[in-house]
Amino acid sequence: MKSYHLTLWGVLLFFFGVMAFVVTLAFLRESNATGHDPAQIAHLRREGERK
């Protein structure tokens, strides 16, 4: 039972790690492509949705 519990936590941590890695890669790719920092991109995207 304990090993199953550890495996479950391992999978969850691995999943969150991959998600964070993918999000970071997407931000870096966007900032390199546009020359803006990710926070500014998110702000611009929000402004675009508001219009």
N, CA, C, O and CB atoms as a CASP TS submission, in Angstrom:
PFRMAT TS
TARGET T0000
AUTHOR 0000-0000-0000
METHOD Language model
MODEL 1
PARENT N/A
ATOM      1  N   MET     1       0.847  -1.196   0.000  1.00  0.00           N
ATOM      2  CA  MET     1       0.000   0.000   0.000  1.00  0.00           C
ATOM      3  C   MET     1       0.887   1.253   0.000  1.00  0.00           C
ATOM      4  O   MET     1       0.613   2.225  -0.704  1.00  0.00           O
ATOM      5  CB  MET     1      -0.961   0.002   1.236  1.00  0.00           C
ATOM      6  N   LYS     2       1.949   1.205   0.801  1.00  0.00           N
ATOM      7  CA  LYS     2       2.814   2.379   0.895  1.00  0.00           C
ATOM      8  C   LYS     2       3.515   2.653  -0.439  1.00  0.00           C
ATOM      9  O   LYS     2       3.632   3.804  -0.858  1.00  0.00           O
ATOM     10  CB  LYS     2       3.854   2.188   2.012  1.00  0.00           C
ATOM     11  N   SER     3       3.977   1.598  -1.097  1.00  0.00           N
ATOM     12  CA  SER     3       4.656   1.788  -2.378  1.00  0.00           C
ATOM     13  C   SER     3       3.689   2.367  -3.412  1.00  0.00           C
ATOM     14  O   SER     3       4.084   3.180  -4.248  1.00  0.00           O
ATOM     15  CB  SER     3       5.248   0.452  -2.884  1.00  0.00           C
ATOM     16  N   TYR     4       2.424   1.948  -3.353  1.00  0.00           N
ATOM     17  CA  TYR     4       1.418   2.487  -4.274  1.00  0.00           C
ATOM     18  C   TYR     4       1.235   3.979  -4.033  1.00  0.00           C
ATOM     19  O   TYR     4       1.105   4.762  -4.974  1.00  0.00           O
ATOM     20  CB  TYR     4       0.070   1.746  -4.110  1.00  0.00           C
ATOM     21  N   HIS     5       1.225   4.361  -2.756  1.00  0.00           N
ATOM     22  CA  HIS     5       1.054   5.772  -2.390  1.00  0.00           C
ATOM     23  C   HIS     5       2.233   6.597  -2.911  1.00  0.00           C
ATOM     24  O   HIS     5       2.042   7.687  -3.451  1.00  0.00           O
ATOM     25  CB  HIS     5       0.924   5.927  -0.847  1.00  0.00           C
ATOM     26  N   LEU     6       3.451   6.072  -2.747  1.00  0.00           N
ATOM     27  CA  LEU     6       4.638   6.783  -3.224  1.00  0.00           C
ATOM     28  C   LEU     6       4.612   6.917  -4.740  1.00  0.00           C
ATOM     29  O   LEU     6       4.992   7.956  -5.279  1.00  0.00           O
ATOM     30  CB  LEU     6       5.918   6.059  -2.778  1.00  0.00           C
ATOM     31  N   THR     7       4.167   5.877  -5.426  1.00  0.00           N
ATOM     32  CA  THR     7       4.094   5.923  -6.888  1.00  0.00           C
ATOM     33  C   THR     7       3.107   6.991  -7.328  1.00  0.00           C
ATOM     34  O   THR     7       3.360   7.722  -8.285  1.00  0.00           O
ATOM     35  CB  THR     7       3.688   4.551  -7.461  1.00  0.00           C
ATOM     36  N   LEU     8       1.973   7.081  -6.623  1.00  0.00           N
ATOM     37  CA  LEU     8       0.959   8.082  -6.962  1.00  0.00           C
ATOM     38  C   LEU     8       1.543   9.489  -6.841  1.00  0.00           C
ATOM     39  O   LEU     8       1.354  10.320  -7.729  1.00  0.00           O
ATOM     40  CB  LEU     8      -0.281   7.933  -6.049  1.00  0.00           C
ATOM     41  N   TRP     9       2.256   9.757  -5.734  1.00  0.00           N
ATOM     42  CA  TRP     9       2.884  11.073  -5.549  1.00  0.00           C
ATOM     43  C   TRP     9       3.943  11.320  -6.615  1.00  0.00           C
ATOM     44  O   TRP     9       4.079  12.437  -7.114  1.00  0.00           O
ATOM     45  CB  TRP     9       3.513  11.183  -4.145  1.00  0.00           C
ATOM     46  N   GLY    10       4.696  10.274  -6.966  1.00  0.00           N
ATOM     47  CA  GLY    10       5.722  10.412  -7.999  1.00  0.00           C
ATOM     48  C   GLY    10       5.113  10.814  -9.327  1.00  0.00           C
ATOM     49  O   GLY    10       5.639  11.683 -10.023  1.00  0.00           O
ATOM     50  N   VAL    11       3.995  10.175  -9.681  1.00  0.00           N
ATOM     51  CA  VAL    11       3.320  10.498 -10.942  1.00  0.00           C
ATOM     52  C   VAL    11       2.798  11.930 -10.906  1.00  0.00           C
ATOM     53  O   VAL    11       2.934  12.666 -11.884  1.00  0.00           O
ATOM     54  CB  VAL    11       2.161   9.508 -11.213  1.00  0.00           C
ATOM     55  N   LEU    12       2.198  12.331  -9.780  1.00  0.00           N
ATOM     56  CA  LEU    12       1.679  13.696  -9.659  1.00  0.00           C
ATOM     57  C   LEU    12       2.798  14.725  -9.784  1.00  0.00           C
ATOM     58  O   LEU    12       2.666  15.705 -10.517  1.00  0.00           O
ATOM     59  CB  LEU    12       0.949  13.874  -8.322  1.00  0.00           C
ATOM     60  N   LEU    13       3.902  14.502  -9.066  1.00  0.00           N
ATOM     61  CA  LEU    13       5.026  15.442  -9.129  1.00  0.00           C
ATOM     62  C   LEU    13       5.605  15.486 -10.534  1.00  0.00           C
ATOM     63  O   LEU    13       5.946  16.560 -11.030  1.00  0.00           O
ATOM     64  CB  LEU    13       6.121  15.054  -8.117  1.00  0.00           C
ATOM     65  N   PHE    14       5.720  14.326 -11.182  1.00  0.00           N
ATOM     66  CA  PHE    14       6.237  14.269 -12.547  1.00  0.00           C
ATOM     67  C   PHE    14       5.330  15.048 -13.488  1.00  0.00           C
ATOM     68  O   PHE    14       5.808  15.796 -14.341  1.00  0.00           O
ATOM     69  CB  PHE    14       6.370  12.810 -13.018  1.00  0.00           C
ATOM     70  N   PHE    15       4.009  14.871 -13.332  1.00  0.00           N
ATOM     71  CA  PHE    15       3.035  15.565 -14.181  1.00  0.00           C
ATOM     72  C   PHE    15       3.155  17.079 -14.022  1.00  0.00           C
ATOM     73  O   PHE    15       3.177  17.813 -15.009  1.00  0.00           O
ATOM     74  CB  PHE    15       1.604  15.110 -13.843  1.00  0.00           C
ATOM     75  N   PHE    16       3.233  17.546 -12.758  1.00  0.00           N
ATOM     76  CA  PHE    16       3.352  18.985 -12.518  1.00  0.00           C
ATOM     77  C   PHE    16       4.674  19.519 -13.064  1.00  0.00           C
ATOM     78  O   PHE    16       4.731  20.631 -13.590  1.00  0.00           O
ATOM     79  CB  PHE    16       3.236  19.291 -11.014  1.00  0.00           C
ATOM     80  N   GLY    17       5.732  18.726 -12.938  1.00  0.00           N
ATOM     81  CA  GLY    17       7.032  19.144 -13.470  1.00  0.00           C
ATOM     82  C   GLY    17       6.979  19.319 -14.977  1.00  0.00           C
ATOM     83  O   GLY    17       7.499  20.299 -15.511  1.00  0.00           O
ATOM     84  N   VAL    18       6.352  18.372 -15.663  1.00  0.00           N
ATOM     85  CA  VAL    18       6.230  18.450 -17.119  1.00  0.00           C
ATOM     86  C   VAL    18       5.387  19.657 -17.509  1.00  0.00           C
ATOM     87  O   VAL    18       5.724  20.373 -18.452  1.00  0.00           O
ATOM     88  CB  VAL    18       5.610  17.156 -17.687  1.00  0.00           C
ATOM     89  N   MET    19       4.282  19.887 -16.780  1.00  0.00           N
ATOM     90  CA  MET    19       3.415  21.022 -17.085  1.00  0.00           C
ATOM     91  C   MET    19       4.193  22.336 -16.946  1.00  0.00           C
ATOM     92  O   MET    19       4.124  23.196 -17.823  1.00  0.00           O
ATOM     93  CB  MET    19       2.176  21.025 -16.154  1.00  0.00           C
ATOM     94  N   ALA    20       4.930  22.485 -15.846  1.00  0.00           N
ATOM     95  CA  ALA    20       5.714  23.708 -15.627  1.00  0.00           C
ATOM     96  C   ALA    20       6.754  23.877 -16.732  1.00  0.00           C
ATOM     97  O   ALA    20       6.983  24.988 -17.211  1.00  0.00           O
ATOM     98  CB  ALA    20       6.407  23.674 -14.241  1.00  0.00           C
ATOM     99  N   PHE    21       7.384  22.766 -17.135  1.00  0.00           N
ATOM    100  CA  PHE    21       8.399  22.809 -18.190  1.00  0.00           C
ATOM    101  C   PHE    21       7.792  23.268 -19.511  1.00  0.00           C
ATOM    102  O   PHE    21       8.371  24.101 -20.208  1.00  0.00           O
ATOM    103  CB  PHE    21       9.056  21.432 -18.362  1.00  0.00           C
ATOM    104  N   VAL    22       6.622  22.721 -19.855  1.00  0.00           N
ATOM    105  CA  VAL    22       5.956  23.080 -21.111  1.00  0.00           C
ATOM    106  C   VAL    22       5.545  24.552 -21.103  1.00  0.00           C
ATOM    107  O   VAL    22       5.731  25.261 -22.092  1.00  0.00           O
ATOM    108  CB  VAL    22       4.722  22.185 -21.343  1.00  0.00           C
ATOM    109  N   VAL    23       4.983  25.006 -19.974  1.00  0.00           N
ATOM    110  CA  VAL    23       4.558  26.408 -19.874  1.00  0.00           C
ATOM    111  C   VAL    23       5.764  27.337 -20.015  1.00  0.00           C
ATOM    112  O   VAL    23       5.692  28.357 -20.700  1.00  0.00           O
ATOM    113  CB  VAL    23       3.836  26.666 -18.525  1.00  0.00           C
ATOM    114  N   THR    24       6.875  26.976 -19.360  1.00  0.00           N
ATOM    115  CA  THR    24       8.090  27.796 -19.448  1.00  0.00           C
ATOM    116  C   THR    24       8.597  27.849 -20.877  1.00  0.00           C
ATOM    117  O   THR    24       8.981  28.913 -21.363  1.00  0.00           O
ATOM    118  CB  THR    24       9.185  27.248 -18.521  1.00  0.00           C
ATOM    119  N   LEU    25       8.602  26.705 -21.557  1.00  0.00           N
ATOM    120  CA  LEU    25       9.052  26.669 -22.951  1.00  0.00           C
ATOM    121  C   LEU    25       8.170  27.551 -23.819  1.00  0.00           C
ATOM    122  O   LEU    25       8.672  28.291 -24.666  1.00  0.00           O
ATOM    123  CB  LEU    25       9.050  25.228 -23.486  1.00  0.00           C
ATOM    124  N   ALA    26       6.859  27.478 -23.616  1.00  0.00           N
ATOM    125  CA  ALA    26       5.930  28.283 -24.417  1.00  0.00           C
ATOM    126  C   ALA    26       6.189  29.770 -24.186  1.00  0.00           C
ATOM    127  O   ALA    26       6.190  30.554 -25.135  1.00  0.00           O
ATOM    128  CB  ALA    26       4.460  27.932 -24.071  1.00  0.00           C
ATOM    129  N   PHE    27       6.407  30.158 -22.932  1.00  0.00           N
ATOM    130  CA  PHE    27       6.682  31.561 -22.610  1.00  0.00           C
ATOM    131  C   PHE    27       7.978  32.022 -23.274  1.00  0.00           C
ATOM    132  O   PHE    27       8.034  33.106 -23.856  1.00  0.00           O
ATOM    133  CB  PHE    27       6.767  31.760 -21.084  1.00  0.00           C
ATOM    134  N   LEU    28       9.025  31.187 -23.183  1.00  0.00           N
ATOM    135  CA  LEU    28      10.310  31.558 -23.777  1.00  0.00           C
ATOM    136  C   LEU    28      10.180  31.692 -25.284  1.00  0.00           C
ATOM    137  O   LEU    28      10.728  32.625 -25.871  1.00  0.00           O
ATOM    138  CB  LEU    28      11.389  30.524 -23.428  1.00  0.00           C
ATOM    139  N   ARG    29       9.466  30.775 -25.916  1.00  0.00           N
ATOM    140  CA  ARG    29       9.307  30.814 -27.368  1.00  0.00           C
ATOM    141  C   ARG    29       8.551  32.083 -27.769  1.00  0.00           C
ATOM    142  O   ARG    29       8.917  32.738 -28.746  1.00  0.00           O
ATOM    143  CB  ARG    29       8.561  29.549 -27.875  1.00  0.00           C
ATOM    144  N   GLU    30       7.499  32.433 -27.021  1.00  0.00           N
ATOM    145  CA  GLU    30       6.713  33.637 -27.329  1.00  0.00           C
ATOM    146  C   GLU    30       7.550  34.895 -27.125  1.00  0.00           C
ATOM    147  O   GLU    30       7.523  35.792 -27.968  1.00  0.00           O
ATOM    148  CB  GLU    30       5.445  33.697 -26.451  1.00  0.00           C
ATOM    149  N   SER    31       8.287  34.976 -26.031  1.00  0.00           N
ATOM    150  CA  SER    31       9.076  36.175 -25.755  1.00  0.00           C
ATOM    151  C   SER    31      10.182  36.328 -26.795  1.00  0.00           C
ATOM    152  O   SER    31      10.508  37.450 -27.181  1.00  0.00           O
ATOM    153  CB  SER    31       9.677  36.118 -24.333  1.00  0.00           C
ATOM    154  N   ASN    32      10.765  35.224 -27.255  1.00  0.00           N
ATOM    155  CA  ASN    32      11.795  35.299 -28.287  1.00  0.00           C
ATOM    156  C   ASN    32      11.193  35.726 -29.618  1.00  0.00           C
ATOM    157  O   ASN    32      11.819  36.476 -30.367  1.00  0.00           O
ATOM    158  CB  ASN    32      12.508  33.949 -28.437  1.00  0.00           C
ATOM    159  N   ALA    33      10.000  35.264 -29.916  1.00  0.00           N
ATOM    160  CA  ALA    33       9.376  35.550 -31.206  1.00  0.00           C
ATOM    161  C   ALA    33       8.915  37.004 -31.291  1.00  0.00           C
ATOM    162  O   ALA    33       8.984  37.610 -32.360  1.00  0.00           O
ATOM    163  CB  ALA    33       8.193  34.610 -31.442  1.00  0.00           C
ATOM    164  N   THR    34       8.451  37.562 -30.192  1.00  0.00           N
ATOM    165  CA  THR    34       7.856  38.899 -30.228  1.00  0.00           C
ATOM    166  C   THR    34       8.773  39.966 -29.647  1.00  0.00           C
ATOM    167  O   THR    34       8.602  41.148 -29.944  1.00  0.00           O
ATOM    168  CB  THR    34       6.548  38.900 -29.477  1.00  0.00           C
ATOM    169  N   GLY    35       9.745  39.575 -28.825  1.00  0.00           N
ATOM    170  CA  GLY    35      10.611  40.549 -28.193  1.00  0.00           C
ATOM    171  C   GLY    35       9.994  41.153 -26.943  1.00  0.00           C
ATOM    172  O   GLY    35      10.568  42.069 -26.354  1.00  0.00           O
ATOM    173  N   HIS    36       8.830  40.657 -26.526  1.00  0.00           N
ATOM    174  CA  HIS    36       8.190  41.129 -25.297  1.00  0.00           C
ATOM    175  C   HIS    36       8.387  40.099 -24.195  1.00  0.00           C
ATOM    176  O   HIS    36       8.624  38.922 -24.466  1.00  0.00           O
ATOM    177  CB  HIS    36       6.678  41.400 -25.524  1.00  0.00           C
ATOM    178  N   ASP    37       8.288  40.554 -22.945  1.00  0.00           N
ATOM    179  CA  ASP    37       8.369  39.610 -21.836  1.00  0.00           C
ATOM    180  C   ASP    37       7.008  38.931 -21.653  1.00  0.00           C
ATOM    181  O   ASP    37       5.987  39.505 -22.031  1.00  0.00           O
ATOM    182  CB  ASP    37       8.813  40.329 -20.526  1.00  0.00           C
ATOM    183  N   PRO    38       6.974  37.726 -21.084  1.00  0.00           N
ATOM    184  CA  PRO    38       5.719  36.955 -20.979  1.00  0.00           C
ATOM    185  C   PRO    38       4.595  37.707 -20.290  1.00  0.00           C
ATOM    186  O   PRO    38       3.437  37.583 -20.688  1.00  0.00           O
ATOM    187  CB  PRO    38       5.970  35.677 -20.237  1.00  0.00           C
ATOM    188  N   ALA    39       4.918  38.494 -19.250  1.00  0.00           N
ATOM    189  CA  ALA    39       3.868  39.222 -18.533  1.00  0.00           C
ATOM    190  C   ALA    39       3.191  40.221 -19.466  1.00  0.00           C
ATOM    191  O   ALA    39       1.973  40.392 -19.429  1.00  0.00           O
ATOM    192  CB  ALA    39       4.449  39.947 -17.297  1.00  0.00           C
ATOM    193  N   GLN    40       3.992  40.877 -20.299  1.00  0.00           N
ATOM    194  CA  GLN    40       3.437  41.855 -21.229  1.00  0.00           C
ATOM    195  C   GLN    40       2.570  41.147 -22.269  1.00  0.00           C
ATOM    196  O   GLN    40       1.514  41.649 -22.653  1.00  0.00           O
ATOM    197  CB  GLN    40       4.566  42.661 -21.917  1.00  0.00           C
ATOM    198  N   ILE    41       3.029  39.970 -22.724  1.00  0.00           N
ATOM    199  CA  ILE    41       2.258  39.203 -23.707  1.00  0.00           C
ATOM    200  C   ILE    41       0.898  38.832 -23.120  1.00  0.00           C
ATOM    201  O   ILE    41      -0.131  38.973 -23.781  1.00  0.00           O
ATOM    202  CB  ILE    41       3.030  37.925 -24.141  1.00  0.00           C
ATOM    203  N   ALA    42       0.901  38.355 -21.869  1.00  0.00           N
ATOM    204  CA  ALA    42      -0.360  37.972 -21.230  1.00  0.00           C
ATOM    205  C   ALA    42      -1.271  39.187 -21.104  1.00  0.00           C
ATOM    206  O   ALA    42      -2.483  39.082 -21.294  1.00  0.00           O
ATOM    207  CB  ALA    42      -0.103  37.345 -19.839  1.00  0.00           C
ATOM    208  N   HIS    43      -0.688  40.338 -20.783  1.00  0.00           N
ATOM    209  CA  HIS    43      -1.477  41.565 -20.642  1.00  0.00           C
ATOM    210  C   HIS    43      -2.061  41.967 -21.994  1.00  0.00           C
ATOM    211  O   HIS    43      -3.235  42.327 -22.082  1.00  0.00           O
ATOM    212  CB  HIS    43      -0.611  42.716 -20.064  1.00  0.00           C
ATOM    213  N   LEU    44      -1.251  41.907 -23.039  1.00  0.00           N
ATOM    214  CA  LEU    44      -1.730  42.265 -24.376  1.00  0.00           C
ATOM    215  C   LEU    44      -2.842  41.318 -24.814  1.00  0.00           C
ATOM    216  O   LEU    44      -3.830  41.740 -25.415  1.00  0.00           O
ATOM    217  CB  LEU    44      -0.573  42.236 -25.394  1.00  0.00           C
ATOM    218  N   ARG    45      -2.670  40.036 -24.506  1.00  0.00           N
ATOM    219  CA  ARG    45      -3.684  39.053 -24.885  1.00  0.00           C
ATOM    220  C   ARG    45      -4.994  39.351 -24.162  1.00  0.00           C
ATOM    221  O   ARG    45      -6.070  39.239 -24.750  1.00  0.00           O
ATOM    222  CB  ARG    45      -3.203  37.617 -24.565  1.00  0.00           C
ATOM    223  N   ARG    46      -4.903  39.735 -22.875  1.00  0.00           N
ATOM    224  CA  ARG    46      -6.099  40.060 -22.106  1.00  0.00           C
ATOM    225  C   ARG    46      -6.777  41.307 -22.689  1.00  0.00           C
ATOM    226  O   ARG    46      -8.003  41.368 -22.780  1.00  0.00           O
ATOM    227  CB  ARG    46      -5.743  40.279 -20.613  1.00  0.00           C
ATOM    228  N   GLU    47      -5.977  42.291 -23.078  1.00  0.00           N
ATOM    229  CA  GLU    47      -6.528  43.506 -23.683  1.00  0.00           C
ATOM    230  C   GLU    47      -7.245  43.162 -24.981  1.00  0.00           C
ATOM    231  O   GLU    47      -8.309  43.710 -25.272  1.00  0.00           O
ATOM    232  CB  GLU    47      -5.412  44.547 -23.942  1.00  0.00           C
ATOM    233  N   GLY    48      -6.664  42.254 -25.762  1.00  0.00           N
ATOM    234  CA  GLY    48      -7.278  41.863 -27.025  1.00  0.00           C
ATOM    235  C   GLY    48      -8.613  41.170 -26.812  1.00  0.00           C
ATOM    236  O   GLY    48      -9.552  41.372 -27.583  1.00  0.00           O
ATOM    237  N   GLU    49      -8.703  40.343 -25.758  1.00  0.00           N
ATOM    238  CA  GLU    49      -9.961  39.641 -25.484  1.00  0.00           C
ATOM    239  C   GLU    49     -11.038  40.614 -25.015  1.00  0.00           C
ATOM    240  O   GLU    49     -12.226  40.380 -25.235  1.00  0.00           O
ATOM    241  CB  GLU    49      -9.746  38.544 -24.428  1.00  0.00           C
ATOM    242  N   ARG    50     -10.624  41.712 -24.367  1.00  0.00           N
ATOM    243  CA  ARG    50     -11.589  42.658 -23.814  1.00  0.00           C
ATOM    244  C   ARG    50     -12.288  43.442 -24.932  1.00  0.00           C
ATOM    245  O   ARG    50     -13.451  43.821 -24.799  1.00  0.00           O
ATOM    246  CB  ARG    50     -10.891  43.626 -22.839  1.00  0.00           C
ATOM    247  N   LYS    51     -11.567  43.681 -26.035  1.00  0.00           N
ATOM    248  CA  LYS    51     -12.138  44.490 -27.130  1.00  0.00           C
ATOM    249  C   LYS    51     -13.190  43.716 -27.910  1.00  0.00           C
ATOM    250  O   LYS    51     -13.768  44.245 -28.860  1.00  0.00           O
ATOM    251  CB  LYS    51     -11.031  44.957 -28.085  1.00  0.00           C
TER
END
